[in-house]
Amino acid sequence: MSTVDSGAAGPTAYPVQFDVDFPDRGLSRLTTFFRLLLVIPIGIVLALVSGVATSVTPEQTQAVVVTAGGLLFLPPLLLILFRRKYPRWWFDWNLELLRFSNRINVYIALLRDEYPSTDDRQALHLDIRYPEAHRELNRWLPLVKWLLAIPHYVVLFFLGIAAVVVVVISWFAILFTGRYPRPLFDFVVGVLRWSTRVTGYAFLMVADVYPPFRLGP
């Protein structure tokens, strides 16, 4: 797995950077029309990789909770708490799975026509700076970050509803014009960016800096 530690965002940028290239050509009306059907196969792959499955056995139910839908949550929390350490391969797994799931989000949101790849980055740019846990991460914050992020959850709930409405409007726009209106594109990307920053803070625990309340970079 490949990762980018510091990227080109600069030392003052938020540690989680997210962007999607605006399509430089017309979007496919055909694949846009059938998008919800086309995404099913890769959605199944994501579910299998994430360990999200219907289960009545206590062991499998516990596994889903511990991994938080495929993203390692409890193991890094315990290592940061007791060892002030974030194992690199755990970080790499979380980053690549987050990239994969967001490529699917980009496809569902009609932002791009490329079918989501399991490994190629495509038009999605998601970079997270690898933290020096012993120096940059407070060992106690992982216990409460999910709680501190509650204001973001509330805002993202309403932004998510608005994003669904925008995607529906864009669906019609693409069918009639073959283009995704740029202001609507930027709004949906902004919502995905905001959500990804909160995930990085509250569940990946890659930064102690509180996520900004903004759609932009």
N, C-alpha and C positions, 0 to 999 in steps of 0.2 A: 504494500500500500504506500502511496506517496502522500506527503503532507507538505504544507507550506507553513513555516514557523512565523515569519515576520512579514513576508510579502512586500508589496509596494505601497501599503497603506500608510506607512509612516509611524513613528514611535508614539504619537499622541492619539492615533485612531483607536476605536474600540477593538478589543482583541478578536471579536467575531466580525468578519467582513463578508457581506453577501451582495451579489449582483447577478443580473441576468441580461445577456445581450439582446437588444431590441432586434427583431428580425429585419434583415435588410432586403427582403423580398416578400412577395405576397404569400399568405398562408393558405394551406390546402383547405378548400371548402369541404371536400369529401371526408377527410380524416377529422376535421373539426366537427362535422355533423355526427359522426359515430364515435366521438372521443371516449365516452363513458363505457362503450363496449370494448374498444381497442385497449384500454388501460387494464382490463381485467387480468390478462396473463402476467404482466409485470407486477401487478398488485399482489397476485398470489405468491410470486417469487419473494417480494418484500415481506409478506406475512410469514413465509417459511423461514427466511433469514432472521427475522425479528423475533421469532419464537412466539408469535401471537396466534394462539389456537384455542378453540373451544375445548375446555377440559373440565372434568369433574373430580379429578384426582388431586389431593392436596399437594403432592410433589410438583406437578405441572403448574398448578395455580401459583405456588410459591415462586417458581422459576420466572413466571411472567412478571411478578411484582418486583423481584430482585433486579431483573434486567430492564425494567421500565420499557417494555416493548422493543427489546433488542439493544437499546443503548445501555451500556454498563453504568449503573447508578450507585448501588450499595457498595460494590467492591472499591471504587475510587474514593467514596466517602470515608470508608473505614481506613484506607491507607493514608489519606490526607489527615484524618483525625489522629491516628496513632503513630504514623511514621513520617508525616510531612513529605509524602512522596506520591507522585502520579505516574505509574508505570507507562512508558512510552507506547507499548503495544496496545494498552487499553485506550489511550488517547487516540491512536491511529484507527482502531476499530470504531470508536464513537464518531470520529470525523468522517470516515468513509461511509458509514451507514447513514449519517446525517446528509451527506452529499447525495447518496443514492435515493433516499426518501424525498429529498427536495427536487431531484430531477423528475421524479414522478409527480410531485406537486406542480411543478412548472408545466408539465405535459397536461395534467388535468385542468389547470387554469388556462389552457389554450395559448400560453405565452410563446411556445415554440412547437414546431411540427416534428422535430426529431424524436424518434421513439426512445424512451429512457434507457440509457446504457447502465449496465451493472458496474462498470469500472471507468469508462471514458468520462471526462468532465463535461464534454459538450459545451453548451452555451452558459452553463451555470458556473459562477465563480463564488465558491464558499471556502474561505480560508480562516483558520483559527490558529492563533499564536500559541505554541506549546508553552505551558507555564512552568516556571521553576518553582515547584511547590514549596520547597523549604524556605524560599525567600519571598515569593509573591502571594501565596495563598495562606489565609488565616485558617488554622486547623479547626476552629470552632464554627466558622460560618456555614460549612456544608450542612450542618444540622438544622439551620433555619433559613437557608436561601430560598427553598421552595415556599416558605411562609412569607418572606420579605417580598417575593415576586407577585403576591396577590393583586396589588393594584394593576400590574401588567395583565394578569389574567382577565380582569374586568374589562379593561380597555380592549384587549384582543378579542374578547367575546363579541363586542359590538363591531369592531373592525372586521372580524370574520364574517359577520352577517352582511356588512356592506360589501365585502370582497365577493361574496357569492352573487349578490345582485349585479355587481360590476361584471363578473365573468359571464353571467347570463346575457347582459346587454352586449358584451363583446362577442358572444357567440353569434348573435344576430348580425352584428356589424361585420364579422368575418364572412358569414354566409353571403351577405349582400355586396361587400366591397373587397373581400380578400385581405383586409388589413385590420390590425389590432390598433384602435385609437391610442395614440401615445400617452395621453394623460391617464387613461384607464390602465394601460400597461404599467405605468410608473406607480400607480396606486397599489395594484395587486403585488408587484415586486416589493413595494414598501411594507406591506402587511407581512409577507413572507420573511422579509429581512427582520422586522420587529420580532416576530415569533421565534426566529432562529436565534436571535440574540438572547431572548429570555430562556430558551432551551439551554444555550451554552452556559448561562449564568446559574440557573436553578437546578439543572439536572446533569449537565456535563461537568459543572463546577470548574470550568477552565479559567475563570476570572473572578476576582472579588469586586471589581468595578461595577457599580449598579448600571443596568442597561438604560440607555437614554430613551425618553418618551418621544420618539420621532420616527417618521417613515423613511427619511433620507439617510444617506451614508453617514 
